[in-house]
Amino acid sequence: MSADPGDTDKPARSRSIPSLDGLRAVSIGLVVLAHWAQSRGSPISAGYLDSIAPLATLGVQIFFVISGFLITGILLSELERTRRIDLVRFYFRRTLRIFPAFYVFVVAAIVFSLAGFTDKLDARWLVPPITYSTNYFGSNWLLGHTWSLAIEEQFYLLWPAILLLLGKRKGVWIAVAAVVLAPAVRAYYMENGLAGFHFEAFMDGIAVGCLLAALQRRIAASAILNRVLRSPVLLVVPVLLLALTEATVRPRLGPLFYAADTLIYLTIAVGIYAAIHRSGDPVTRFLNHKAVARVGVLSYSIYLWQQMFLSPFDTPFVFPWNILLVLPFAWLSYVAVESPMLRLRQRLEPRLFRATERQEAGTATLVSIAG
């Protein structure tokens, strides 16, 4: 998974968009449930693992769509305000948001490994995670989940430059092409024994989120579509997602097997849009509950640390201690690493990008006068 759950500029930003932190909580909950079911001493019967294990991938897929949606919204907003995208500023924000907590976890994983608490790590398993290339070169269980973080970082490298160089309209067509081509890529890889976590095999997930952000004004302008999105029929989205997730582990379904992931992403996008714009029903009330939203805020740290304790291999962390240790370590990471880095960014950014802020203010004034 990643997916970088923490892909907003600041933790508070997603709270200005209803339900997104709640959706993050659901996503990380699916990952933790699936890994807990596979961990040592789990009370879940082995007969249920085939149905539960794919939920980890579903959790990551939700993160991918959220990431594409939020990052694209941020980039397009800047592009509309200033007619440019400050790549240096973008990567400055991403670096302080993502890297510190990640590399602290990697160092902790090395320490835990040397102490004999977790899987043994050697150089060949360390290099792909620290270079964000696990999705191509693999790693062991302890750092294997960094495949989704690698996909996120590759997205950060490509997408802002595409929007800056080609603009919104061409960027939309590139995202459409990614959605169309990804099932064919997955089919080719699997038919040739190359199935893995390559970016190009998962690009449709983030691309669907990008399209949702780029086209949401058109969606909002469609009265018919909005009536459907606000109708009770949307309550079947979770059931549809579970059914499609089951299809992803059944190759005999043929073409539907290769397209199932894309259908999952599209269904997730419908769910995200509906969750943002609906209010009052039990689902949105749950997603906006303070406790659920708080778990969503911690989702990046939870994702990093759950892999340490929820291992199916020889480890002293067995049920129930493995599941009980995840949240305290994630909370410590958030409090001791993520939050201080956010405060540091808030102090440094105005000083480092003062000229950019003046330019944005000037552009906003011109747009206001022209409008």
N, C-alpha and C positions, 0 to 999 in steps of 0.2 A: 504494500500500500504506500502511499504517501502519505500517500500523497501528502504533499505538504498541506496539512490541514491548516497551518498557520500562514495562509497566503494573502492576508489582508495587510495593509500598511501598518495597522496597529490593531491590537485585540479589540478595541472598542468599536472599530469601524463596522464589523459584521453585525454588531448589536443595533446599528442604525438600519439594517435590512432585516426585517422580521424573519424569524425561524432559521436563519442560516447557522447560527451556533447550535441550535437544536438538531439540525440535519448533520452537522459535524459529530454531535454526540451519538446519533444513531449509527453513523459510519464507523466510528471507532468502537462502538459497542459490538457491531458485527465482527470486526476484526478480532477483538478480545474474546468473544464467544467462540469463534472458530478455533483460535489458537489454544484457548483453555480446554476445549473439547479434546484436542490432540495432545495435551500436556501430560506429564507423568502423574499418575494418581487421580486423573480426572474421573469423576463418578459417572460420566456419560458413557453409555455402552458403545462399544466399537461398531455395533451394527448401525448406529446413527451417524457415524463420522462421514460417510460418503455424501450425506445430505447437508451436514453442517459445515464441513471444510470449505466449500465454495463460497460461503458467506464472507470469508475474509477478502476474497477478490471483489465481491459486491461492495463491501465497505470501501475499498480502494477506488472502485469505479465511481462511487458517489463523490469521493474527494476530488477525483480528476475533473468531473463536470463542474463542481463548485469552484475549483481552482481556475479553470478556463473562464468561467463566468465572471469571477471577481477581478482577476488580473486584466481581462479585456475591458471590463467596465472602467477600471482605473486608467488604463492606457488611452482608451477612447475619450474619456473625460478630459485628460490632459491634451490630447490632440485637438479636440474641439476648442478648448480654451486658448491654447497657445500656438496651434498649427504646427507643433513639433512634439517630440517625445525626448525627454532628457534621459538618455540611456545611462549616463554615469550616475545620476540621482536614483534611477530605478534600481541599478545594481547595488548601490550603496544601501538602499533600504532592504533589498533582498538578502544581502550579505549579513547585515546585523540581525535580521529576523531569523534566518535559517542556520547559518554556519555555527554560531557559538554553541547552541544547544546540541547540535549534531556532533560536533567534534568533542564536546565534553562527554557525550554518551560513548563515542568511539574509545576515548581514553579509559573510561570506566569499564568498557567491555574488555579491553586489554588487561586491566588490573584484575578484574574478576576471573579472567581466563588464567592468568598467571597464578592466582590463588587457588585454582582448581574448582571454582564454583560453577563454571560454565564450560561450554565446548572449548577445546583448544584452538587458539588462533595462531596462524603463522603468516608470513609475509604475503603468500599468494592469496589469502583470504582478506587481507587488509587493504591491498592496493586498490581493487575495484571500488570498495565503499568510499575511501577517502578521496578518490578521483571522480566520484559520481558516475561510475561506469558499470555498476553491478548488474544492470539490466542486460549488458552484453557479455560480461565475463564471469558473473556469478560470485557467490561467496558461500560461507557455511550458514547454518541456521541463525547463529547469533547476530550476524550482520546481513543476512539474506534479504530482510525486509527493506533494505535500502534501495532495492531495484525501483521502487515507486518514487523514492526521492530523487533518484537519478533521472527518471523520466520527467519529473517536475523541473529539474535544473536544465535539462535539455530544452524543454519548452520555454523557459525563461531566456535562454540564449537565442532562440529562433524567433519567437513571436513578436517581441517588441521591435526588433529590426525589420521584420516583414511589414508591420503596420507603419513604421517610420518611413521606409523606403517606397512602399507601394500604396499606402493609404488604406482607408477603411474598405472601400468597395472591392479592390483586388484582394485584400486580406480575407474578406468574406468568401470569395470564390476559392481561395486556397484552402480555407477551412472546410468548405463544401467538398472539395476534392479529397481532403484527408478522410472525411466521413465515408465517401464513396469507395475509396481505394483500400481502406484498412481491412475490410472483410476478405478481399482478394489476397492481400498480403498474408493474413493469418492462414488462409487456405493453402497458399503456396508453401509457407513455412511448415505447416503441420503435415502436408502431404509429402514433404521432402525431409521429414525428421528434424526440422530446424526450430520447432516450437520453443519459445522462450519468452523473455520479457522485453524484447526489442521495442524501441520507441515507436517505430513505424507500425508495429502490430497493435499499439495502444493509442495511437494518435487521434483516433476518432473520438475517444472519451473527452479529452481536453478540447478538441475542435468543436464538439457539440456544445460545451460550455461557452466557448468563444462566440459561437453563432447565437446562442441565447442572449448574450450580452449585446451583441451587435444588432440584433433584430427585435429586441424587446419593445421598442417604440412601435414598430409595425404590428407586433402581436397585440399590444395594448390598444391600438387603433381599430382592431377587428372586433366588432360587437358580438358576432356569432361565436368566434373563437373564445372570447372572454366568458360568454355564457356557459360554454362547455367546460372551461377551466374552473369555473366557480360552482359547477353543478356537483351533486352527490356522486356522479359517476367517477370522479377523481379519487374517491376513497378506495377504488380497486387497484390503484397504482402499486401499493405494497404487495398485493397478491400477484399482480402481473410480473413484478420484479422477481419474486421468488420462483415463479414458473419459468421465466426466461433464464434465470440462474441455473435451474435444473437442466435446461436445454443445453447449456454450455458444457456439460459433462456427458453428453450423449451424442457421440459422433455419428451414430446411425441416422440421425435426423437430416444428414446431407447438407444442402445449402443453408438451411435454417441454423444448423450448428455454427457455421462460420459467420452468419449475420446476427446471431443471438446477442453477442456483445454490443453491437451497434444499436440493436433494438433496446437493450438495457440502458445504454447511454441516453437515447432519445426519451425513454420513459422517465429516467431520472430528471432530465431537463424539464419535462412536463410537471413532475412533482415539485421541483425547485420553484418554478414560476408560480404554480398554484399555492405553494406554501408561503411565498412572499406576498401574494395578493389576496389570499383568502384570510378570513378572520372569524373567530367565534366558534368554529367547529372543534370537536375533540382533538383532532390531529394537530391543528395549529396551536391550540391551547397547550398541548403537551410539548410541542417543539419550543414554545416560548416560556415554558416554566423555568423559573430561575435556576433550579438545581440542574435541569437538563442543559440549559444554556451554559452553565458553569463547566460542565463536563466537556462541552464543545470547545470552550476557550482553552481547556487543558489538552485538547485532542492531539496536538502535535507532540507534546511531551509524552502522553500516554502511548502514542504509536511508537515512539523511539524506544521506550523502556519495557513495554509489554513483552518484547521478543526475548529480553534477558531472562525473564522468569517463567514464561509459558513455553517451555521447551519439551519436545517429545523424547529427548535423549537423556543420557545419564547426567543428572544434576541433583544437588541437594534441595532444590526448590520444587517441592511437590505439594499437591493439594492438601490443605487449603491455603498454605502459606504463599504459594506462588501467586495466586490471584489477589491475596491481601497485600502483597508487596508492591504491586504495580502502581496503584494510585499514590502512595506516599512518595515514591521515587519520582513520579511524574510531577507531582505538586512541588517537590523540592527543586526540580529542574526549572519549572516555570517561575518560581519565586527567586531562585538564586541565579538563574542565567537569563531566561527570556525577558523577564520584567526589567532587570537592570540594563540589558541591551536596548530595550525600548526607550528607557529614560535617556540613555547615552545618545541614541539616535535623535531624540527630540532636542537634545542640547546642541549636537553637532550640526544637524541639518540646516538650521537657519544661518549658521556661520559659513558653512561650505557652499551653500547654494543661494546666497543672498542676491546675486545678480539675476538668477533664474526667477526668484520670487518677485523681484521688481518687474521683470519682463512679463510674468503672468499677470501681475496687477495691472500693468499698462494695457495688455491685450484684453483683459476683462473690461477695462474702462472703454476701450475702443468698440468692443462688441456691444456694450451697453448703449453707447451713443448711437451706433449704427442700427441697433435693434429698436 
